[in-house]
């Protein structure tokens, strides 16, 4: 995953193996997951967090 991203994993990021076989590190089997999310946050705080999240990951993983 770090080779695919061109950077080390950031705090809160993990790698998910889509087929649940941990040794299968083919790029098509890897998915970047992030565990950072607000819990019990106000709508305004949640929107601010979503904007931050898009800045962090929006360009890396475009829709489609």
C-alpha positions, 0 to 999 in steps of 0.5 A: 500500500505504501508503494501505491500511495507513494508515502507511509501510512498516516496515523489512523490508516490501515490496509484492508485485504478485500479477500481477507487473505493477508499475504495477498498484497496484489494492488487490486486486493488492497484498500486503504481504510481510515479509522478517524471519525467523530463520535457524538459530534455536532453537525457543524463539527461533522461538516468541518471534519468532512472537509478536512477528510476530503482535503486529506483523501479527495484527490488520492481517491477520486469518485468512480 
